[in-house]
Amino acid sequence: MTPTSETPAGDDRPVDHDHNHPTVDTVEAVVRRQMSAGLGGVRGMLEAGVPGLVFTIAWLAVKDLKFALIASAATAAIFLLVRLVQRSSLQYVGNAIFGILIGFAVVRLAQSMGGSAEEQALAYFLPGILISLGYTVLVGGLCLIGWPIFGFFIGVASGDPLEWHQDKQIVKLCTRLTWLFLAPGAIGAAIQGPIWFLAWSGSIDRDWAILALGILRTGFGWALRIACYGTMIWLLARNHTPVQSTAR
């Protein structure tokens, strides 16, 4: 139940809310809004994940790295064209294109080092694993020292980027949300990393590893994200986080 301010009986004067301190409603509304903008819903997830899935399928089907890269880039280009026609945000498809460009650069690096076609295909997946790992370490570290990134969303909305940190209840809520937000990438990197390393070293079949990485990156990754983000939405929908007034 959302807390409400009380006034003496018979006093019809409007309640004076301190807008410098977000209420439960504003705190949770801000986080929901930032989540929606950052994730892009189902469409944003598809735009981010489908090009990588197309790369995996194309490589396994024809074993032609150039064809797989072109197919992946063409898929992202179609998403981009639709966005341009609709005049909607390019953020999510832009992230996919950026990932493809990084993957292509790493593939070319592997090629220049004399890597086989299978090694070049594996190289395509390396940037995503490293980015997830680095992001987990950085953002998780901030959580461990009591500065979850979701708190800064509230700070930006309230006009004071650091004042939220004085409210322990807000810090607690934002810490839970941040760990849930990190979980898919952290779990994905923890599973994909060893598979990638074993395949690169030749300890396991590389075609099998590429298939596994593609499944983990899309199918399993999407399922995990839906579960974690659904939990975040449920947590936000409860509206049971009291906000303590910070001392001035």
ZAKOLZA-948976 format. One record per residue: residue in one letter; z, y negated, x negated of N, C-alpha, C in turn. Coordinates in Angstrom, 1 decimal, padded with zeros to 4 digits. Each point is the difference from the previous one (the first is absolute). Layout:
ZAKOLZA-948976
SITE|A|Z|Y|X|Z|Y|X|Z|Y|X
...
//
This chain:
ZAKOLZA-948976
SITE|M|000.0|001.2|-000.9|000.0|-001.2|000.9|000.0|-001.2|-000.9
SITE|T|-000.8|-000.9|000.3|-000.2|-001.2|-000.8|001.2|-001.0|000.3
SITE|P|000.7|-000.5|-001.1|001.1|-000.9|000.2|-000.5|-001.3|000.7
SITE|T|000.8|-000.6|000.8|-000.3|-001.2|000.6|001.1|-001.0|-000.2
SITE|S|-000.3|-001.3|-000.1|001.1|-001.0|-000.2|000.7|-000.3|001.3
SITE|E|001.3|-000.2|000.0|000.8|-000.3|001.2|000.3|-001.5|000.0
SITE|T|000.1|-000.6|001.2|000.4|-001.4|000.2|001.1|000.0|001.0
SITE|P|000.9|-000.9|000.0|001.1|-000.1|001.0|-000.6|000.0|001.4
SITE|A|000.8|000.6|000.9|-000.4|000.0|001.4|-000.2|-001.4|000.6
SITE|G|-001.1|-000.1|000.7|-000.2|-001.3|000.6|-000.7|-001.0|-000.9
SITE|D|-000.2|000.4|-001.3|-000.7|-000.9|-000.9|-001.5|000.3|000.0
SITE|D|-000.8|-000.9|000.6|-001.4|000.2|000.1|-000.8|-000.5|-001.1
SITE|R|000.7|-000.4|-001.1|-000.8|-000.5|-001.1|-000.7|001.1|-000.7
SITE|P|-001.2|-000.3|-000.6|-000.8|001.1|-000.6|000.7|000.5|-001.2
SITE|V|-000.1|001.3|-000.3|000.6|000.6|-001.2|-000.7|-000.5|-001.2
SITE|D|000.8|-000.3|-001.0|-000.6|-000.6|-001.3|-000.1|001.2|-000.9
SITE|H|-001.2|000.6|-000.2|-000.3|001.0|-000.9|-000.3|-000.5|-001.4
SITE|D|000.5|000.6|-001.0|-000.3|-000.4|-001.3|-001.3|000.7|-000.5
SITE|H|-001.1|-000.8|000.1|-001.3|000.6|-000.3|-000.2|000.3|-001.5
SITE|N|000.9|-000.5|-000.8|-000.1|000.3|-001.5|000.5|001.4|-000.3
SITE|H|000.7|000.7|001.0|000.4|001.4|-000.2|-000.7|000.8|001.0
SITE|P|-000.9|000.9|-000.4|-000.7|000.8|001.0|001.0|000.9|000.8
SITE|T|-000.3|000.1|001.3|000.8|000.9|000.8|-000.6|001.4|-000.1
SITE|V|000.6|001.0|000.7|-000.5|001.3|-000.1|-001.4|000.1|000.5
SITE|D|-000.3|-000.8|001.1|-001.4|000.0|000.5|-001.0|-000.5|-001.0
SITE|T|000.3|-001.1|-000.6|-000.9|-000.6|-000.9|-000.1|000.8|-001.3
SITE|V|001.0|000.6|-000.5|000.0|000.8|-001.1|-001.0|001.2|000.2
SITE|E|000.2|000.7|001.1|-000.7|001.2|000.2|-001.5|-000.3|000.4
SITE|A|-000.1|-001.2|000.7|-001.4|-000.4|000.4|-000.8|-000.4|-001.2
SITE|V|000.7|-000.6|-001.0|-000.7|-000.4|-001.2|-000.5|001.2|-000.8
SITE|V|000.9|001.0|-000.1|-000.4|001.2|-000.7|-001.1|000.8|000.7
SITE|R|000.1|000.1|001.3|-001.1|000.7|000.8|-001.3|-000.8|-000.3
SITE|R|000.0|-001.3|000.1|-001.2|-000.8|-000.2|-000.6|000.2|-001.4
SITE|Q|000.9|000.1|-001.0|-000.4|000.2|-001.4|-000.6|001.4|-000.2
SITE|M|000.6|001.0|000.6|-000.5|001.3|-000.1|-001.4|000.1|000.6
SITE|S|-000.1|-000.6|001.2|-001.3|000.1|000.7|-001.1|-000.7|-000.9
SITE|A|000.3|-001.1|-000.6|-000.9|-000.7|-000.8|-000.3|000.7|-001.3
SITE|G|001.0|000.7|-000.6|-000.2|000.6|-001.3|-000.7|001.4|000.1
SITE|L|000.2|000.7|001.2|-000.5|001.4|000.1|-001.4|000.0|000.7
SITE|G|-000.2|-000.9|000.9|-001.2|-000.1|000.8|-000.2|001.1|001.0
SITE|G|001.1|000.7|000.4|-000.1|001.0|001.0|-000.9|001.2|-000.4
SITE|V|-000.4|000.7|001.0|-000.9|001.2|-000.2|-001.3|-000.4|-000.7
SITE|R|-000.6|-001.1|000.4|-001.2|-000.4|-000.6|000.1|-000.3|-001.4
SITE|G|001.1|-000.7|-000.4|000.2|-000.4|-001.4|000.2|001.3|-000.9
SITE|M|000.7|000.9|000.6|000.3|001.3|-000.8|-001.3|000.8|-000.2
SITE|L|-000.9|000.0|001.1|-001.3|000.7|-000.2|-000.8|-000.7|-001.0
SITE|E|-000.1|-001.3|000.1|-000.8|-000.8|-001.0|000.4|000.3|-001.4
SITE|A|001.3|000.1|-000.2|000.6|000.3|-001.4|-000.2|001.4|-000.4
SITE|G|000.0|001.0|000.9|000.0|001.4|-000.4|-001.3|000.7|000.1
SITE|V|-000.9|-000.4|000.9|-001.2|000.8|000.2|-000.9|000.0|-001.2
SITE|P|-000.2|-001.2|-000.7|-000.9|000.1|-001.1|000.4|001.0|-001.1
SITE|G|001.3|000.1|-000.2|000.5|001.1|-000.9|-000.2|001.4|000.5
SITE|L|000.1|000.2|001.3|-000.3|001.3|000.5|-001.5|000.3|-000.1
SITE|V|-000.8|-001.0|000.2|-001.5|000.2|-000.1|-000.3|000.4|-001.4
SITE|F|000.6|-000.7|-001.0|-000.2|000.4|-001.4|000.3|001.4|-000.3
SITE|T|001.2|000.5|000.5|000.4|001.4|-000.2|-001.0|000.9|000.6
SITE|I|-000.4|-000.2|001.2|-000.9|000.9|000.7|-001.3|000.1|-000.7
SITE|A|-000.5|-001.2|-000.3|-001.4|-000.1|-000.7|000.0|000.7|-001.3
SITE|W|001.1|-000.2|-000.8|000.0|000.7|-001.3|000.1|001.5|000.1
SITE|L|000.8|000.5|000.9|000.2|001.4|000.2|-001.3|000.6|000.6
SITE|A|-000.8|-000.8|000.7|-001.2|000.6|000.7|-001.2|000.1|-001.0
SITE|V|-000.2|-001.1|-000.8|-001.2|000.0|-000.8|000.3|000.0|-001.5
SITE|K|001.3|-000.3|-000.4|000.4|000.0|-001.4|-000.8|-001.1|-000.8
SITE|D|-000.3|-001.1|000.7|-000.7|-001.1|-000.6|000.9|-001.2|000.0
SITE|L|000.5|-000.4|-001.1|001.0|-001.1|000.0|-000.6|-001.3|000.5
SITE|K|-001.3|-000.3|-000.5|-000.6|-001.2|000.4|-000.2|-000.1|001.6
SITE|F|-000.4|001.1|000.5|-000.2|000.1|001.5|001.3|-000.2|000.7
SITE|A|001.1|000.6|-000.5|001.3|-000.1|000.6|000.5|-001.5|000.0
SITE|L|-000.2|-000.6|-001.1|000.4|-001.4|-000.1|-000.8|-000.9|000.9
SITE|I|-001.3|000.2|000.1|-000.9|-000.8|000.9|000.4|000.3|001.4
SITE|A|000.3|001.2|000.4|000.4|000.3|001.4|001.3|-000.7|000.3
SITE|S|000.9|000.0|-000.9|001.3|-000.6|000.2|-000.2|-001.5|000.2
SITE|A|-000.8|-000.6|-000.9|-000.2|-001.5|000.1|-000.8|-000.3|001.2
SITE|A|-001.0|000.8|000.4|-000.7|-000.3|001.2|000.8|000.1|001.3
SITE|T|001.0|000.9|000.0|001.0|000.0|001.1|000.8|-001.2|000.1
SITE|A|000.5|-000.5|-001.1|000.7|-001.3|000.0|-000.9|-001.1|000.4
SITE|A|-001.2|000.0|-000.5|-001.0|-001.1|000.4|-000.2|000.0|001.5
SITE|I|-000.1|001.1|000.6|-000.1|000.0|001.5|001.2|-000.6|000.7
SITE|F|001.2|000.4|-000.5|001.2|-000.7|000.6|000.0|-001.5|-000.2
SITE|L|-000.5|-000.4|-001.2|-000.1|-001.4|-000.3|-000.9|-000.7|000.9
SITE|L|-001.2|000.6|000.2|-001.0|-000.6|000.9|000.5|-000.2|001.4
SITE|V|000.7|001.0|000.5|000.6|-000.1|001.4|001.0|-001.1|000.0
SITE|R|000.8|-000.1|-001.0|001.0|-001.1|000.0|-000.7|-001.4|000.0
SITE|L|-001.1|-000.1|-000.8|-000.7|-001.3|-000.1|-000.6|-000.3|001.3
SITE|V|-000.6|001.0|000.7|-000.6|-000.3|001.3|001.0|-000.4|001.0
SITE|Q|001.2|000.6|000.0|001.1|-000.3|000.9|000.8|-001.2|-000.4
SITE|R|-000.3|-000.5|-001.2|000.7|-001.2|-000.6|001.5|000.3|000.0
SITE|S|000.4|001.2|-000.4|001.4|000.3|000.0|000.5|000.1|-001.5
SITE|S|001.3|000.3|-000.2|000.5|000.0|-001.3|-000.6|001.0|-000.9
SITE|L|-000.3|-000.4|-001.3|-000.6|000.9|-001.0|001.0|000.6|-000.9
SITE|Q|001.3|-000.2|000.3|001.0|000.4|-000.9|000.0|001.5|-000.3
SITE|Y|000.0|000.8|001.1|000.1|001.4|-000.2|-001.2|000.7|-000.6
SITE|V|-001.2|-000.4|000.4|-001.2|000.6|-000.6|-000.1|-000.6|-001.4
SITE|G|000.5|-001.2|-000.2|-000.1|-000.6|-001.4|000.9|000.8|-000.9
SITE|N|001.1|000.5|000.5|000.9|000.9|-000.9|-000.7|001.3|-000.3
SITE|A|-000.8|000.5|000.9|-000.7|001.3|-000.2|-001.1|-000.3|-001.1
SITE|I|-000.7|-001.1|000.1|-001.1|-000.3|-000.9|000.6|-000.2|-001.4
SITE|F|001.1|-000.7|-000.1|000.7|-000.2|-001.2|000.4|001.3|-000.7
SITE|G|000.5|000.9|000.8|000.4|001.3|-000.5|-001.2|000.8|-000.5
SITE|I|-001.1|-000.1|000.7|-001.3|000.7|-000.4|-000.4|-000.6|-001.4
SITE|L|000.0|-001.3|-000.1|-000.4|-000.6|-001.3|000.9|000.4|-001.1
SITE|I|001.3|000.1|000.2|000.9|000.4|-001.1|-000.3|001.5|-000.3
SITE|G|-000.2|000.8|001.0|-000.3|001.4|-000.2|-001.3|000.2|-000.8
SITE|F|-001.0|-000.8|000.4|-001.3|000.0|-000.7|000.2|-000.4|-001.5
SITE|A|000.8|-001.0|-000.3|000.2|-000.4|-001.4|000.7|001.1|-000.8
SITE|V|001.0|000.7|000.7|000.6|001.1|-000.7|-000.9|001.2|-000.3
SITE|V|-000.9|000.2|001.0|-001.0|001.1|-000.1|-000.9|-000.3|-001.2
SITE|R|-000.4|-001.3|-000.1|-000.9|-000.3|-001.1|000.7|000.1|-001.3
SITE|L|001.3|-000.3|000.0|000.8|000.1|-001.3|000.1|001.5|-000.4
SITE|A|000.2|000.9|001.0|000.0|001.4|-000.3|-001.3|000.5|-000.5
SITE|Q|-001.1|-000.6|000.6|-001.3|000.4|-000.4|-000.3|-000.4|-001.5
SITE|S|000.4|-001.2|-000.3|-000.2|-000.6|-001.4|000.8|000.8|-001.0
SITE|M|001.1|000.7|000.4|000.8|000.8|-000.9|-000.5|001.4|-000.1
SITE|G|-001.1|000.3|000.7|-000.6|001.3|-000.1|000.5|001.0|001.0
SITE|G|000.7|-000.5|001.1|000.6|000.9|001.0|-001.1|000.7|000.8
SITE|S|000.3|001.2|000.4|-000.9|000.8|000.8|-000.1|-000.6|001.4
SITE|A|-000.9|000.5|000.9|-000.1|-000.5|001.3|001.2|000.2|000.8
SITE|E|000.7|001.1|-000.2|001.3|000.3|000.7|001.1|-001.0|-000.4
SITE|E|000.0|-000.3|-001.3|001.0|-000.9|-000.6|-000.3|-001.4|000.6
SITE|Q|-001.2|-000.4|000.1|-000.3|-001.3|000.5|000.4|-000.1|001.5
SITE|A|-000.3|001.1|000.8|000.4|000.0|001.4|001.6|-000.1|000.1
SITE|L|000.7|000.7|-000.9|001.5|-000.1|000.0|000.4|-001.4|-000.3
SITE|A|-000.7|-000.7|-000.9|000.3|-001.3|-000.4|000.0|-001.0|001.1
SITE|Y|-000.8|000.3|001.0|-000.1|-000.9|001.2|001.3|-000.1|000.7
SITE|F|000.8|001.1|000.0|001.3|000.0|000.7|001.2|-000.6|-000.8
SITE|L|-000.2|-000.2|-001.3|001.1|-000.4|-000.8|000.5|-001.4|000.3
SITE|P|-000.8|-001.0|000.2|000.5|-001.3|000.3|001.0|000.0|001.3
SITE|G|-000.4|000.7|001.0|000.8|000.0|001.2|001.4|000.6|-000.3
SITE|I|000.0|001.1|-000.8|001.3|000.6|-000.3|000.9|-001.0|-000.9
SITE|L|-000.7|-000.6|-000.9|000.8|-000.9|-000.9|000.5|-001.3|000.8
SITE|I|-000.9|-000.5|000.9|000.4|-001.2|000.8|001.2|000.4|000.9
SITE|S|000.0|001.2|000.6|001.1|000.4|000.9|001.2|000.2|-000.8
SITE|L|-000.1|000.6|-001.2|001.2|000.2|-000.9|000.6|-001.3|-000.4
SITE|G|-000.9|-001.0|-000.5|000.5|-001.2|-000.4|000.7|-000.8|001.1
SITE|Y|-000.7|000.0|001.2|000.6|-000.8|001.1|001.3|000.6|000.4
SITE|T|000.1|001.3|000.0|001.3|000.7|000.4|001.1|-000.4|-001.0
SITE|V|-000.3|000.0|-001.3|001.0|-000.3|-001.0|000.5|-001.5|000.2
SITE|L|-001.0|-000.9|000.1|000.3|-001.4|000.1|000.8|-000.3|001.3
SITE|V|-000.5|000.4|001.2|000.6|-000.4|001.2|001.3|000.8|000.2
SITE|G|-000.1|001.3|-000.4|001.3|000.8|000.1|001.1|-000.6|-000.8
SITE|G|-000.4|-000.5|-001.2|001.0|-000.6|-000.9|000.6|-001.2|000.6
SITE|L|-000.8|-000.8|000.7|000.5|-001.2|000.7|001.0|000.4|001.1
SITE|C|-000.3|001.1|000.7|000.9|000.6|001.0|001.3|000.4|-000.6
SITE|L|000.0|000.7|-001.1|001.2|000.5|-000.6|000.9|-001.2|-000.4
SITE|I|-000.5|-001.1|-000.4|000.8|-001.1|-000.4|000.3|-001.0|001.2
SITE|G|-000.4|000.4|001.2|000.4|-000.7|001.2|-001.0|-001.1|000.4
SITE|W|-001.2|000.0|-000.4|-001.0|-001.0|000.3|-001.3|000.7|000.6
SITE|P|000.1|000.6|001.2|-001.1|000.7|000.6|-001.1|-001.0|000.4
SITE|I|-001.3|000.4|-000.1|-001.1|-001.0|000.2|-000.1|-000.5|001.4
SITE|F|000.5|000.9|001.0|-000.1|-000.5|001.3|000.9|-001.2|000.3
SITE|G|001.0|-000.2|-000.8|000.8|-001.1|000.2|-000.7|-001.3|-000.3
SITE|F|-001.0|000.0|-000.9|-000.7|-001.2|-000.3|-001.0|-000.4|001.1
SITE|F|-000.4|001.0|000.8|-000.8|-000.3|001.2|000.8|-000.9|000.9
SITE|I|001.3|000.3|000.2|000.9|-000.8|000.9|000.2|-001.3|-000.7
SITE|G|000.2|-000.1|-001.3|000.2|-001.2|-000.7|-001.1|-001.0|000.2
SITE|V|-001.3|000.5|-000.1|-001.1|-000.8|000.2|-000.1|-000.6|001.4
SITE|A|000.3|000.9|001.0|000.0|-000.5|001.4|001.1|-001.0|000.3
SITE|S|001.1|000.1|-000.6|001.1|-000.8|000.3|000.0|-001.4|-000.8
SITE|G|-000.9|000.0|-001.0|-000.1|-001.2|-000.8|000.9|000.0|-001.2
SITE|D|000.9|001.0|-000.2|000.8|000.1|-001.2|-000.2|001.4|-000.5
SITE|P|-000.7|000.1|-001.1|-000.4|001.4|-000.5|001.2|000.8|-000.5
SITE|L|001.2|-000.5|-000.2|001.1|000.7|-000.5|001.2|000.1|000.9
SITE|E|000.1|-000.8|001.0|001.2|-000.1|000.8|000.3|001.3|000.7
SITE|W|-001.0|000.8|000.4|000.2|001.3|000.7|000.9|000.9|-000.8
SITE|H|000.0|-000.2|-001.4|000.8|000.9|-000.8|001.5|-000.1|000.2
SITE|Q|000.4|-001.1|000.6|001.4|-000.2|000.2|000.6|000.7|001.2
SITE|D|-001.0|000.6|000.8|000.4|000.8|001.2|-000.1|001.4|-000.3
SITE|K|001.1|000.7|-000.1|000.0|001.4|-000.4|-000.7|000.9|001.0
SITE|Q|000.0|-000.3|001.3|-000.6|000.8|001.0|-001.6|-000.1|-000.2
SITE|I|-000.5|-001.2|-000.3|-001.4|-000.2|-000.2|-000.4|000.8|-001.2
SITE|V|000.8|-000.1|-001.1|-000.3|000.7|-001.2|-000.1|001.5|000.2
SITE|K|001.0|000.5|000.8|000.0|001.5|000.3|-001.2|000.4|000.8
SITE|L|-000.4|-000.8|001.0|-001.2|000.3|000.9|-001.2|000.0|-000.9
SITE|C|-000.2|-001.0|-000.8|-001.2|-000.1|-000.8|-000.1|001.0|-001.1
SITE|T|001.2|000.5|-000.5|000.0|001.1|-001.0|-000.5|001.3|000.6
SITE|R|000.5|000.3|001.2|-000.5|001.2|000.7|-001.5|-000.1|000.3
SITE|L|-000.5|-001.1|000.4|-001.4|-000.2|000.3|-000.8|000.1|-001.3
SITE|T|000.4|-000.5|-001.1|-000.7|000.0|-001.2|-000.1|001.5|-000.5
SITE|W|001.1|000.7|000.0|-000.1|001.4|-000.4|-000.9|000.8|000.8
SITE|L|000.0|-000.2|001.3|-001.0|000.7|000.9|-001.4|-000.4|-000.3
SITE|F|-000.2|-001.3|-000.3|-001.4|-000.5|-000.4|-000.4|000.7|-001.3
SITE|L|000.9|000.2|-000.9|-000.4|000.5|-001.3|-000.2|001.5|000.0
SITE|A|000.6|000.7|000.9|000.1|001.5|000.0|-001.4|000.6|-000.1
SITE|P|-001.0|-000.4|000.8|-001.3|000.7|-000.1|-000.7|-000.1|-001.3
SITE|G|000.0|-001.2|-000.6|-000.5|-000.1|-001.4|000.7|000.7|-001.0
SITE|A|001.4|000.0|000.1|000.8|000.6|-001.0|-000.2|001.6|000.0
SITE|I|000.1|000.5|001.2|-000.2|001.5|000.2|-001.4|000.4|-000.4
SITE|G|-001.0|-000.8|000.4|-001.4|000.3|-000.4|-000.2|000.0|-001.5
SITE|A|000.6|-001.0|-000.7|-000.1|-000.1|-001.5|000.7|001.2|-000.6
SITE|A|001.2|000.4|000.5|000.8|001.1|-000.5|-000.8|001.3|000.1
SITE|I|-000.8|000.2|001.0|-000.7|001.2|000.2|-001.4|000.0|-000.7
SITE|Q|-000.7|-001.1|000.1|-001.3|-000.2|-000.5|000.0|000.0|-001.6
SITE|G|001.0|-000.7|-000.5|000.1|-000.2|-001.5|-000.1|001.3|-000.7
SITE|P|000.9|001.0|000.3|000.0|001.3|-000.7|-001.3|000.7|000.2
SITE|I|-000.6|000.0|001.2|-001.3|000.7|000.2|-001.1|-000.6|-000.8
SITE|W|000.0|-001.4|-000.1|-001.0|-000.6|-000.8|000.2|000.3|-001.5
SITE|F|001.2|000.0|-000.5|000.2|000.3|-001.4|-000.3|001.4|-000.3
SITE|L|000.3|001.0|000.8|-000.3|001.4|-000.2|-001.5|000.2|000.0
SITE|A|-000.7|-000.7|000.9|-001.5|000.2|000.1|-000.6|-000.7|-001.3
SITE|W|000.5|-001.1|-000.4|-000.6|-000.7|-001.1|000.2|000.8|-001.3
SITE|S|001.1|000.7|-000.1|000.3|000.8|-001.2|-000.7|001.4|000.1
SITE|G|-000.6|000.3|001.1|-000.7|001.3|000.2|000.9|001.1|000.4
SITE|S|001.2|-000.3|000.4|000.9|001.1|000.4|-000.3|000.6|001.4
SITE|I|-000.6|-000.8|000.8|-000.4|000.5|001.3|-001.5|-000.4|000.3
SITE|D|-000.6|000.7|000.9|-001.4|-000.3|000.4|-000.2|-001.4|000.4
SITE|R|-000.9|-000.7|-000.6|-000.2|-001.5|000.3|-000.6|-000.2|001.4
SITE|D|-000.9|000.8|000.4|-000.6|-000.1|001.4|001.1|000.1|001.0
SITE|W|000.9|001.0|-000.2|001.1|000.2|000.9|000.9|-001.3|000.0
SITE|A|000.3|-000.5|-001.2|000.8|-001.2|-000.1|-000.6|-001.2|000.7
SITE|I|-001.3|-000.2|-000.1|-000.7|-001.1|000.6|000.2|000.1|001.5
SITE|L|-000.2|001.2|000.5|000.2|000.3|001.5|001.4|-000.3|000.4
SITE|A|001.0|000.5|-000.8|001.4|-000.3|000.3|000.3|-001.5|000.0
SITE|L|-000.5|-000.7|-001.0|000.3|-001.4|-000.1|-000.6|-000.8|001.2
SITE|G|-001.2|000.5|000.4|-000.7|-000.7|001.2|000.8|000.2|001.2
SITE|I|000.5|001.3|000.2|000.8|000.3|001.2|001.4|-000.8|000.0
SITE|L|000.6|000.0|-001.2|001.3|-000.6|-000.1|-000.1|-001.6|000.2
SITE|R|-001.1|-000.5|-000.5|-000.2|-001.4|000.1|-000.4|-000.5|001.4
SITE|T|-000.6|000.8|000.8|-000.4|-000.4|001.3|000.8|000.7|001.1
SITE|G|-000.3|001.3|000.2|000.6|000.7|001.1|001.5|000.0|000.0
SITE|F|000.6|000.5|-001.1|001.4|000.1|-000.2|000.6|-001.5|-000.1
SITE|G|-000.7|-000.8|-000.7|000.4|-001.4|-000.2|000.1|-000.7|001.3
SITE|W|-001.0|000.1|000.8|000.0|-000.7|001.3|001.1|000.5|000.9
SITE|A|000.2|001.4|000.0|001.1|000.5|000.9|001.3|-000.5|-000.5
SITE|L|000.2|-000.1|-001.3|001.3|-000.4|-000.5|000.2|-001.5|000.3
SITE|R|-001.1|-000.8|-000.1|000.1|-001.4|000.3|000.4|-000.2|001.5
SITE|I|-000.7|000.7|000.9|000.2|-000.1|001.4|001.5|000.3|000.3
SITE|A|000.5|001.1|-000.6|001.4|000.4|000.2|001.0|-001.1|-000.5
SITE|C|-000.2|-000.5|-001.2|000.9|-001.0|-000.6|-000.1|-001.4|000.8
SITE|Y|-001.3|-000.4|000.3|-000.1|-001.3|000.7|000.5|000.1|001.4
SITE|G|-000.2|001.2|000.6|000.5|000.2|001.3|001.6|-000.1|000.0
SITE|T|000.6|000.5|-001.0|001.5|-000.1|-000.1|000.4|-001.4|-000.2
SITE|M|-000.8|-000.8|-000.8|000.2|-001.4|-000.2|-000.1|-000.8|001.4
SITE|I|-001.0|000.3|000.8|-000.1|-000.6|001.3|001.2|000.3|000.9
SITE|W|000.4|001.3|-000.1|001.1|000.4|000.9|001.3|-000.7|-000.5
SITE|L|000.1|-000.2|-001.3|001.2|-000.7|-000.5|000.0|-001.4|000.4
SITE|L|-001.2|-000.7|000.0|-000.1|-001.4|000.4|000.2|-000.1|001.5
SITE|A|-000.4|001.0|000.8|000.0|-000.1|001.4|001.4|000.1|000.6
SITE|R|001.0|000.5|-000.8|001.3|000.1|000.4|000.7|-001.3|000.3
SITE|N|-000.3|-001.0|-000.8|000.6|-001.3|000.2|001.5|000.0|000.0
SITE|H|000.6|000.8|-000.9|001.5|000.1|000.0|000.6|-000.5|-001.3
SITE|T|-000.8|-000.9|-000.7|000.5|-000.5|-001.3|000.6|-001.4|000.2
SITE|P|001.4|-000.1|-000.1|000.6|-001.3|000.2|-000.3|-000.8|-001.2
SITE|V|-000.1|-001.3|000.2|-000.3|-000.9|-001.1|001.3|-000.9|-000.2
SITE|Q|000.5|000.0|-001.2|001.2|-000.7|-000.3|-000.4|-001.4|-000.5
SITE|S|000.8|-001.0|000.5|-000.3|-001.4|-000.5|000.4|-000.1|-001.4
SITE|T|-000.9|-000.6|-000.8|000.3|-000.2|-001.4|000.8|-001.2|-000.2
SITE|A|000.9|000.0|-000.9|000.8|-001.2|-000.3|-000.8|-001.0|-000.7
SITE|R|000.2|-001.2|000.4|-000.7|-001.1|-000.7|000.8|-000.6|-001.1
//
